[in-house]
Amino acid sequence: MPDKTDAENSHLDWTEQSREPVLNAKIFDLVRSRRTSRDGRSAEFVLVDCADWVNIVAITKNNAGEDCFILVRQYRPGGERQTLEFPGGMVDAGEQPIESAARELAEETGYRAKWLEQIGKTNPNPAFMTNTVHTFLAHDISPIDGRRNLDQNEIVDVEMVPVERLAKQLEPDFFAHGVVIIALYWYEHHVNLL
């Protein structure tokens, strides 16, 4: 997916004239962006400015020999519910997304990948968010002595879910989280291209 503006549709673009902080909320900032359209209109937009995110699709076999996604289950306060997710998190300052993906996979699941392949990226909601979510496919994974390194307020269970269960949409707690559905899309798109 190219990161460009189509010249034919450039009349739709708005140019930023100024930007000022409204609120620093630790994991994101609210900013006020004054923009001018090509036809001369001026408007103020409030944007959520935050670090990029990563999702990691990792697959291993269970005891029955089925291909399983390594997923994490945790409580999400925004939705007031538990969700089942691909491991993931924020890209820390000074990190490249691939470094964050390796770190998050190890921290949340206790697994490492020999190598990671970026299979997609998108903006979670371009109407008001400024970041990108990067999706990686973990190759040749292995456990790291069963150790995890969770953040202070992370309470996370690791679950092995057969790939077929997600393909058949049999895990409602997974489909409650839009960002992980994006990662599943990129995975399915990648597998279908091979």
C-alpha positions in Angstrom: 0.0 0.0 0.0 1.8 3.2 -1.1 2.2 6.1 1.2 1.4 8.8 -1.3 -1.3 11.2 -2.3 -2.9 10.7 -5.7 -2.3 13.9 -7.7 -5.7 13.5 -9.3 -7.3 13.8 -5.9 -5.0 16.4 -4.4 -8.0 18.8 -4.1 -9.0 16.7 -1.0 -5.8 17.5 0.9 -5.5 19.8 3.9 -2.2 21.4 4.9 -1.2 21.8 8.5 -0.5 25.4 9.5 0.1 24.9 13.2 0.1 22.3 15.9 -0.2 22.7 19.7 -0.4 20.2 22.5 -3.6 19.8 24.4 -2.9 16.9 26.8 -0.1 14.5 27.5 -1.7 11.2 28.6 1.5 9.0 28.9 0.7 6.6 26.1 -0.6 9.3 23.7 -0.8 13.0 23.3 -3.8 15.0 22.2 -2.8 17.8 19.8 -4.8 20.6 18.1 -3.9 20.8 14.4 -5.0 23.9 12.4 -5.3 23.0 8.7 -6.2 24.7 5.5 -7.9 22.9 2.6 -7.1 23.4 -1.0 -10.2 25.5 -1.5 -9.3 27.9 1.3 -11.3 26.6 4.3 -9.5 26.6 7.6 -10.4 24.2 10.5 -9.1 22.9 13.7 -8.7 19.1 14.2 -7.9 17.2 17.4 -5.6 14.3 16.8 -4.4 11.4 18.9 -0.6 11.4 18.5 1.1 8.3 19.7 3.9 5.9 19.1 3.6 3.3 16.4 2.4 -0.2 17.5 3.4 -3.7 16.5 1.5 -7.0 16.3 3.3 -10.4 16.0 1.7 -13.4 14.4 3.5 -16.4 15.8 2.5 -20.0 15.0 3.6 -23.3 16.7 2.2 -26.8 16.9 0.2 -28.0 19.9 0.4 -31.5 21.4 -2.1 -32.8 18.8 0.1 -31.5 16.0 -2.3 -28.7 15.0 -0.9 -25.3 13.9 -1.8 -22.8 16.6 -1.5 -19.1 16.9 0.3 -18.0 20.1 -2.2 -15.5 21.5 -2.4 -13.5 24.7 -5.6 -13.0 26.8 -5.9 -9.9 28.9 -8.4 -7.4 30.3 -8.8 -4.2 28.3 -10.2 -1.3 30.3 -11.5 0.6 27.2 -13.8 -2.2 26.3 -14.3 -3.4 29.9 -13.7 -7.0 28.8 -11.0 -9.6 28.2 -9.7 -9.9 24.7 -7.7 -12.5 23.0 -4.9 -10.9 20.9 -1.8 -11.4 18.9 1.1 -10.3 21.1 2.0 -6.7 20.5 2.6 -3.3 21.9 4.2 0.1 21.4 7.3 0.9 19.5 9.6 2.4 22.2 11.6 5.5 21.5 14.8 4.7 19.7 13.5 1.3 18.5 12.7 0.2 15.0 9.3 -1.6 14.6 11.1 -5.0 14.0 13.0 -4.6 17.3 9.8 -3.8 19.1 8.2 -6.9 17.6 11.0 -9.1 18.8 10.9 -7.6 22.3 7.1 -7.8 22.7 7.0 -11.4 21.5 9.5 -12.4 24.1 8.1 -10.2 26.9 4.4 -11.3 26.5 4.8 -14.9 25.4 8.2 -16.2 26.4 9.0 -17.1 22.8 11.6 -15.7 20.4 11.7 -15.9 16.6 14.8 -16.6 14.5 13.5 -13.9 12.2 10.6 -11.6 11.7 9.0 -10.6 8.4 6.9 -7.5 8.1 3.7 -8.5 6.3 1.6 -5.3 6.6 1.2 -1.9 8.1 -1.7 0.5 8.3 -3.1 3.5 10.3 -5.6 2.2 12.9 -7.9 5.1 12.3 -6.7 7.9 10.0 -9.6 10.2 10.9 -7.8 11.2 14.1 -4.8 9.0 14.8 -1.3 9.7 13.6 0.4 6.3 14.2 0.9 3.1 12.2 0.4 -0.5 13.3 3.1 -2.8 11.9 2.3 -6.5 11.6 5.1 -9.1 11.7 5.1 -12.8 11.0 7.4 -14.7 13.4 9.4 -17.5 11.8 11.1 -20.5 13.5 9.9 -19.7 17.0 11.2 -21.3 20.2 10.5 -20.9 23.9 12.8 -18.9 26.1 13.0 -21.0 29.2 9.3 -20.2 29.9 10.2 -16.7 31.1 8.2 -13.6 30.4 8.9 -10.0 31.2 5.5 -8.2 31.5 5.0 -4.5 32.1 4.0 -3.4 35.5 0.2 -3.5 35.0 0.1 -6.4 32.5 -1.7 -9.5 33.6 -1.5 -11.8 30.6 -2.3 -15.5 29.9 -0.7 -17.1 26.9 -3.1 -19.4 24.9 -2.4 -21.7 21.9 -5.4 -21.3 19.6 -5.7 -23.6 16.5 -5.4 -21.5 13.3 -8.7 -23.1 12.1 -10.6 -21.6 15.1 -9.8 -18.1 14.0 -10.4 -18.9 10.4 -13.9 -20.0 11.3 -14.4 -17.0 13.7 -14.9 -19.3 16.7 -13.1 -17.0 19.2 -15.4 -14.0 20.0 -12.9 -12.5 22.4 -10.4 -12.2 19.5 -12.9 -10.4 17.2 -13.6 -7.8 19.9 -10.3 -6.1 19.1 -10.0 -4.2 15.8 -6.2 -3.9 15.7 -5.7 -7.7 15.9 -8.3 -8.2 13.2 -6.0 -6.0 11.0 -3.1 -8.4 11.8 -5.2 -11.4 11.0 -6.1 -9.8 7.6 -2.4 -9.2 6.8 -1.6 -12.8 7.8 -4.4 -14.3 5.6 -3.4 -11.9 2.7 0.3 -13.0 3.1 -0.5 -16.7 3.2 -2.8 -16.5 0.1 -0.1 -14.8 -1.8 2.4 -17.6 -1.2 
